[in-house]
Amino acid sequence: TATLVVTGAMSAGKTASVISDTVNGASNPFAIPGATIEYLISFTNPGPGVIDADTITIVDAIPANTTFLNSNIGGPGSNDNGATYAYSPAAGADPAVTNLRVTLSGAMAADRTASIRFRVVIN
């Protein structure tokens, strides 16, 4: 089980969807080895005020037994279980990535929702 850490005065949730697998493709895919899973992390500023610029940071671990698919996470990742965030993920599948940390730029107005997505492949 991964832990989702959100800093700032907000609420967040995480969902997972199977995008495709090696047997069925994108038609009725299952979470089997080789399948691609997309994670969606949504976060909301419940208000009443604005969350200050550059204070929203999302930290999440890559699930066990999966490999991160790099499609530009907006910054370096971690290859040491979140101890540091100086690793630059390789293009495509990168099994060295253990954690993601994304700091959003700009402020977030009250009653607004935003999201980030990332994909992994089941080992």
C-alpha positions in Angstrom: 0.0 0.0 0.0 1.4 3.4 -1.0 1.1 6.4 1.1 -0.1 9.6 -0.4 1.3 12.7 1.3 -0.2 16.1 0.5 1.1 19.4 2.0 -1.0 22.5 2.1 -4.6 23.0 3.4 -6.3 20.7 1.0 -7.9 17.3 0.5 -6.8 14.6 -1.9 -7.7 11.2 -3.2 -6.1 8.6 -5.4 -7.6 6.2 -7.9 -6.2 3.5 -10.2 -7.5 2.3 -13.6 -6.2 -0.5 -15.7 -5.5 1.1 -19.1 -4.4 -2.0 -21.1 -3.0 -5.5 -20.7 -0.9 -7.8 -22.8 -3.8 -10.2 -23.6 -6.8 -7.9 -24.1 -5.2 -4.7 -25.1 -7.4 -1.7 -24.1 -10.6 -3.8 -24.5 -11.7 -5.0 -21.0 -8.1 -5.1 -19.6 -7.1 -6.8 -16.3 -4.4 -6.1 -13.8 -2.0 -8.9 -14.9 1.8 -8.8 -15.4 2.5 -6.4 -18.3 -0.7 -4.4 -17.8 -0.5 -0.6 -17.7 -2.1 1.1 -14.7 -2.9 4.8 -14.5 -3.0 6.5 -11.2 -5.0 9.8 -10.8 -4.3 12.0 -7.8 -6.9 14.7 -7.4 -6.7 17.4 -4.9 -9.1 20.2 -3.8 -8.7 23.5 -2.0 -11.9 23.4 0.1 -11.5 27.1 0.8 -12.4 29.6 1.9 -9.0 31.2 1.0 -6.4 30.8 -1.7 -3.5 28.4 -1.1 -0.3 30.3 -1.6 1.9 29.9 -4.7 4.4 27.1 -4.8 3.2 25.6 -1.5 1.3 22.6 -2.9 3.5 19.4 -3.0 2.3 15.9 -3.9 4.5 13.0 -2.8 3.6 9.4 -3.7 5.4 6.1 -3.7 5.5 3.9 -6.9 3.4 0.8 -6.0 5.4 -2.4 -5.2 5.9 -4.8 -8.1 5.4 -2.1 -10.7 7.7 -0.1 -13.0 7.2 3.6 -13.5 6.4 4.9 -17.0 8.0 8.3 -17.5 5.9 10.8 -19.4 7.3 13.9 -17.8 6.4 14.1 -14.1 7.4 17.8 -13.9 10.6 17.3 -11.9 13.1 14.8 -10.6 11.9 11.6 -8.9 13.4 9.4 -6.2 15.4 6.2 -6.7 16.0 5.8 -2.9 12.5 5.3 -1.5 12.0 9.1 -1.0 15.1 9.9 0.9 16.1 12.3 -1.9 14.5 13.7 -5.0 17.4 14.3 -7.4 17.0 11.3 -9.8 16.1 12.1 -13.4 13.9 9.3 -14.7 14.9 7.7 -18.0 12.5 8.0 -20.9 9.9 5.2 -21.1 9.9 2.5 -18.4 12.3 3.2 -15.5 12.3 0.6 -12.7 14.7 2.7 -10.6 12.0 5.3 -9.7 10.6 4.6 -6.2 8.8 7.8 -5.4 7.4 10.9 -7.1 7.3 14.5 -5.8 5.5 17.2 -7.7 5.4 20.8 -6.5 2.8 22.8 -8.3 3.5 26.3 -9.4 1.1 29.1 -8.8 -1.7 29.6 -6.2 -4.8 27.5 -6.0 -8.1 29.4 -5.5 -10.8 28.2 -3.1 -13.2 25.5 -4.4 -10.8 24.4 -7.1 -9.8 20.9 -8.0 -6.7 19.8 -10.0 -5.1 16.5 -10.7 -1.9 14.7 -11.7 -1.6 11.4 -13.5 1.2 8.8 -13.8 1.4 5.3 -15.2 3.1 2.1 -14.2 3.4 -1.4 -15.7 2.8 -4.4 -13.5 6.0 -6.5 -13.2 
